[in-house]
Amino acid sequence: MPLFSVFFPLRMAALASIVVLSACSKKSDDPTPVATIYNISWTVDGKDYIAPATSNRVTVNGNTVSIAGSYLVNSNDYHSLTLNIPAAVGTYDIRNTNSTSLCVASYQTSLGGSGNAYTASNTLGIGSGTIKVNTFTATDITGTFSFAGTDLSNSAITKTITNGKFAIKR
C-alpha cells in the first residue's frame, strides 16, 4: 500500500479538525459591564416616574447625604422626591426613632397650583419604609427605597411610594 494513501486520510482529518476548531469562537467569561444610568425612579398610584440626571442633586453634609430629583410635567407642575440618609452603605429603617442617624423620605407634588408633601421620618416618628444604600463612593451613590409617607397638613392622608431606585453621580 502506498505511503500516500495511508497518511492522506489522517492528514485530511487533522486539517478538518483544525478548520472546525478555528471556526468556533471562545465565549468570554467576563460579562460586558453595563453602564450606569444616573436617575431617580419610583412608582406612585401605579404610575412610574423618572427624574433624569439633569434634574437631580446630591449634597453630602458630614455624615448625612441628601438626594433629590424632580419629574417635570410642565413648567409649573412636577413630582419630586427627596431622601436624607446616612452617608454610608447600609439598610435604613425610616421609622426607627431610636436611630441616631437622620432618615427622611419625602414625595412632593405641585399640580395645577396645588401641592402636597408626603413624608416618612424617623425624627418626626411618621410614615414607614426602608432605604438601602448599595454603593457610596467618591463618585457614585446607588440604592433602592420604598416608603409610606404622611401628608404633613392632614395625617389621615398617606401616599405609598414603591419600586424606588437611585443612581446619582456625586
C-alpha positions in Angstrom: 0.0 0.0 0.0 1.5 3.3 -1.0 2.5 5.7 1.8 0.4 8.5 0.3 -2.9 6.5 0.7 -2.2 5.7 4.3 -1.3 9.3 5.5 -3.6 11.3 3.3 -6.8 10.4 5.2 -5.0 11.1 8.5 -3.8 14.5 7.2 -7.2 15.4 5.9 -8.8 14.5 9.2 -6.3 16.6 11.1 -6.8 19.5 8.7 -10.6 19.3 9.0 -10.3 19.3 12.8 -8.1 22.5 12.8 -10.6 24.2 10.4 -13.6 23.3 12.6 -11.9 24.3 15.8 -10.7 27.6 14.5 -14.2 28.5 13.3 -15.5 28.2 16.8 -15.2 31.3 18.9 -14.5 31.3 22.6 -17.2 32.7 24.8 -15.9 35.3 27.1 -16.1 34.5 30.8 -16.1 38.2 31.6 -19.6 39.8 31.2 -19.7 43.1 29.4 -20.1 45.8 32.1 -23.4 47.6 32.0 -23.3 51.4 32.0 -24.9 53.0 35.0 -27.9 55.2 34.1 -28.0 58.1 36.5 -31.5 58.9 37.7 -34.1 58.5 40.4 -37.2 56.5 39.7 -40.3 55.5 41.7 -43.9 54.4 41.4 -46.9 56.1 43.0 -50.5 55.1 42.4 -49.5 52.7 39.6 -47.6 55.4 37.7 -43.8 55.3 37.2 -41.8 58.5 37.4 -38.2 59.0 36.4 -36.2 62.1 37.5 -33.4 62.3 34.9 -29.8 63.1 36.0 -30.2 66.7 34.8 -32.9 67.3 37.5 -31.1 65.5 40.3 -28.8 66.9 43.0 -26.8 65.4 45.9 -25.4 67.1 48.9 -23.1 65.5 51.4 -23.0 67.3 54.8 -20.9 65.4 57.3 -22.4 62.0 58.0 -25.7 62.8 56.0 -26.4 62.8 52.3 -29.4 64.5 50.7 -30.6 63.2 47.3 -33.3 65.0 45.4 -34.8 64.7 41.9 -37.8 66.0 40.0 -40.1 64.7 37.3 -41.4 67.8 35.4 -44.9 67.6 34.0 -44.6 71.1 32.6 -43.1 74.4 33.7 -45.4 74.7 36.6 -46.2 71.1 37.6 -43.9 68.5 39.0 -43.4 65.4 41.1 -40.3 65.3 43.2 -38.6 63.1 45.7 -36.1 63.8 48.5 -34.1 61.3 50.6 -32.0 62.2 53.6 -29.9 59.3 54.8 -26.6 58.4 56.5 -23.6 58.8 54.2 -22.7 55.1 54.2 -23.7 51.8 52.7 -26.5 50.1 54.6 -30.2 49.4 55.0 -32.1 52.1 56.9 -35.5 51.8 58.6 -37.2 55.2 58.2 -39.4 54.7 61.2 -36.6 53.7 63.6 -36.9 56.6 66.1 -34.1 55.1 68.2 -31.6 55.7 65.4 -29.0 58.4 65.9 -28.9 58.9 62.1 -31.3 61.1 60.2 -33.5 59.1 57.8 -36.2 61.0 55.9 -38.1 60.3 52.7 -40.4 62.8 51.1 -42.6 62.8 48.0 -43.9 66.2 46.8 -46.4 67.2 44.1 -47.3 70.5 42.6 -50.2 70.1 40.1 -52.5 72.8 38.9 -51.3 75.3 41.6 -51.9 72.8 44.4 -49.2 71.0 46.2 -48.9 68.1 48.7 -46.0 66.6 50.6 -45.9 63.1 52.0 -43.1 62.4 54.4 -41.7 59.5 56.3 -39.2 60.5 59.0 -37.5 58.9 62.0 -37.1 62.3 63.6 -40.8 63.1 63.3 -41.9 59.5 64.0 -44.3 59.4 61.0 -44.6 57.1 58.0 -42.6 53.9 57.4 -40.3 52.3 54.9 -36.7 51.5 54.1 -33.9 53.0 52.1 -31.0 50.7 51.1 -27.7 52.3 50.0 -25.9 49.7 47.9 -22.9 51.9 46.7 -21.5 55.0 48.4 -18.2 56.1 46.8 -16.4 59.3 46.0 -18.2 59.3 42.6 -21.5 57.3 42.9 -24.4 56.7 45.2 -26.8 53.9 44.3 -29.7 52.2 46.1 -33.3 51.4 46.5 -36.2 52.7 48.6 -39.9 52.3 49.4 -42.0 54.2 51.9 -45.4 55.3 53.0 -45.5 59.0 53.6 -47.9 61.0 55.7 -49.4 64.3 54.5 -48.0 66.9 56.9 -51.1 69.0 56.7 -53.5 66.1 57.3 -52.1 63.0 59.0 -55.1 60.9 57.8 -53.8 61.1 54.2 -50.9 58.9 53.2 -49.2 58.0 49.9 -47.2 54.8 49.2 -44.1 55.1 47.1 -42.7 51.8 45.7 -40.0 50.5 43.3 -37.7 53.3 44.2 -34.2 53.3 42.8 -31.5 55.9 42.7 -28.1 56.1 40.9 -26.6 59.5 41.5 -23.2 60.9 40.3 -21.5 62.9 43.0 
